[in-house]
Amino acid sequence: MRKRNIQTILIAAAFCTSLCSTSFAGPHVYGTVVTKDVNDPTSPSVDTLGIDSNGKPAALDDTTWARLQDDTIDYDEIENLVEYRSILAQQQNASINNYAVNINEIVGYLESSIDDINAEISNLKDLRNETSDTAQKAYYTAMINALSSLVSSTGSDNLSTLSYNKATAQKNLKSIASSVKQALHGTKVTVTTGMNSAFIGYQTLSALEDIYEKQVEYYQTIYDKTVKQQAVGSATALEVKVAEANLKNAQNTLFANSEQLRNIKEQMALLLGWSIGDLDRVVIGDMPAYDASYMASRNLQSDIEEAKKHNVAYGTAAGTVDKDITGYTETDISRNEAKENLNITMSTLYNTAIEAGAKYEAAQAGYIVAKRQKDAAERSYAAGLMGSAEYAGSIAQYIASEAQANMSAIDASAAILNYQAALKGFV
């Protein structure tokens, strides 16, 4: 039978007086309180970090979690990536685990002590049954009662039992986890907002990439044709140099844009939790399609009230307690300023989305006209009815019109995404 010196066992009764004041050395431990769904014994257990025994955040369904595990960053995944995979999420979990190492040591010691006490109680009961001496029986009974009081409480005010201390340690860990997450909420909002903007910026550069590739292709065609014309005496050396310079400028512009795209993708991936060795596999998803009907369904005043529920600056100001209630205080000013700023922000985002939608419609109409003109120019140029300079002007106009149409689509979609993000506090 396993035994421990009774004095050593009793020390555990006061072991929780400083649950988080001591740092325990040792290997990294996921010190988490594990809970089980009593209504579904087959379901995965869930720890204090909100991670189930399969490694999935309990707040996410299997489909959503699987999407976060692939190597594509979609706009609608950013919030969850920040919460569950990002460097910030890793720091949050590490902070909680740092506390948990301490508390796990305490809980483990208490559990071991409870086992030892129960074993000692069993031993004392055996000894009591084996003796016929009345005084000895009374002694064993007193010892049994004393030890039993350490592991089982008859009332909520009994603060000395090990079982109560164990429950308190576990409760404190949950409280610590909640406090750490709450303290990081503002930073998560800032990171999420930044990642949303980076995603939209990437889409703008991606649209430009298509345009720059077409420009390179166009100037390559002009250059090749000019070289051939020089060979037969119909183009000068100066014209060849001009064509070559235009081609190199287009190639340089394309290269610079490609580098910007790569840098944004890599920075997003690193911040959202990918390792350096995995960056080449990461892909930024497509821009969500523009919904022309969305803004028509919105009510600005109702949306402002919704945004108040999630806005960090407004919530912080609204939750400030000021002991001076005799007059108009700095707290009142702070609250009113936060409210006004949010009203201005939401109104600006609303109007921006409306204007972006109108520009999108106009740009699409202009693109249709430019495409028709470009098709006509190609036929005329092929038939020898249009000179190179005039043809180049028509193609350049078409490329510019296409760029404007593509950018307006991105801007219109981005304006709606920004408005939707503000509704959830990401602004």
Residue, then its C-alpha position, 0 to 999 in steps of 0.5 A: m500500500r502506497k504511503r506518505n508521511i502524514q505531515t507531508i500530506l497535510i502540507a498540501a492543504a495550504f499549497c494553493t495560497s499562491l497559485c500563480s506566484t511561483s514559476f515551475a521549471g521543467p518542460h512545456v506543459y499544456g496545463t489545461v482543465v479538461t471538460k467532457d460533454v456529459n450528454d455525449p461521452t463519445s465527443p472529444s474532451v475540451d481544454t482551457l484553451g478551447i482546443d479539443s482532444n483532436g487538436k481542433p478549436a471547439a468553437l469551430d466546425d470541422t469544415t471551417w477548421a479544415r479550411l484554416q489548415d489548407d494553404t489558401i488565405d481567404y478573406d472570410e478566414i482572416e478573423n479565425l486565422v488571427e484567433y486560432r493560428s496566428i503568431l498572436a494566437q500562439q503567444q496567447n496560448a503560450s502565455i496561458n500555458n506559462y501559468a498552467v505549468n504552475i497550476n498543473e503542478i499544484v493540481g497534480y500535487l493535490e491529486s497525488s495527495i488526495d490519493d495518498i490520504n485516501a490510501e491512508i484512510s483505507n489503511l487506518k480502517d484496516l487497522r481499526n478493524e484488526t484491533s479489539d482495543t477500545a482506545q485504539k479504535a477511538y484513535y483510528t476513528a479520530m484519525i480517519n475523520a481528520l483525514s476525511s475532512l481534508v478530501s471531502s467538504t461537508g459545507s461550502d465554507n470549509l476552505s481547508t479541504l484538498s478537493y476544494n483547493k484543487a477545484t479552486a486551482q482549476k477555476n483560477l486557470k480558467s479565469i487566467a485564460s479568460s483574462v489573457k484572451q480579454a487583454l489581447h482582444g484589442t490587439k486581435v482587432t488591430v491585427t485583423t483589421g490590418m490583415n483585411s487591408a493587406f488582403i484588399g491591397y493584394q487584390t489591387l496589386s493582383a489586378l495590376e499584375d494582369i494589366y502589366e503582363k498585357q502591357v509587356e506582351y503588347y510592347q514586346t509585340i511592338y518591339d519585335k515588329t519594329v525590329k523586323q521593319q528596321a531590317v527591311g528599311s521601314a523603321t529607323a534605329l531610333e524607333v527600335k530604341v524607343a520600342e526597346a525602352n518602352l518594353k524594358n519600362a513595362q518589364n520593370t514595372l511588372f517585376a516591381n509589382s510582382e515583388q510587392l505581391r510576394n512581400i504582402k503574401e509572405q508577411m500575411a502568411l507569417l503573421l497568420g501562422w505559417s512557417i518560413g519553410d511553407l511560404d511558397r505553398v501559400v496562396i491568397g484567395d480571390m476577392p469576394a465578388y461585388d454585391a450590387s444589392y448589399m448597400a441598398s439593403r442597409n440602414l445606416q443608423s441601425d448599423i451604427e448601433e450594431a457597430k457600437k456593440h463591437n467597437v473597441a474604442y467605443g466600448t472602452a469609453a462606454g465602460t469607463v467608470d468616473k467617480d466624479i459625478t458632479g459635473y461634465t467630466e473627462t469621461d463624458i467627453s471621452r464617451n461622446e468623442a468615441k460615439e461621434n468618431l464611430n458615427i463619422t467612420m460608419s457614415t464615411l464607410y457607408n458613403t464610400a460604398i455607395e460612391a464606389g458602386a456608382k463608379y463601378e457601374a460607370a467603369q463597366a460601361g466604359y470598358i464595354v465601349a473601349k473593348r469594341q473600339k479595340d476590336a475595331a482597331e485590331r481589324s483595321y490594323a491587320a488590314g493595313l488601314m491604321g498606322s502603328a501609332e494610332y493602333a498603339g493609342s487604341i490598345a493603350q486606351y483599352i488597357a487603361s479602360e480595362a484596368q479602371a474596370n477591374m480596379s473599380a470592381i475591387d474598390a466596390s467590393a472592398a468598400i462593402l467588405n470594409y463596411q461589413a468589417a466595421l459592423k463587427g468592430f474591425v475598423 
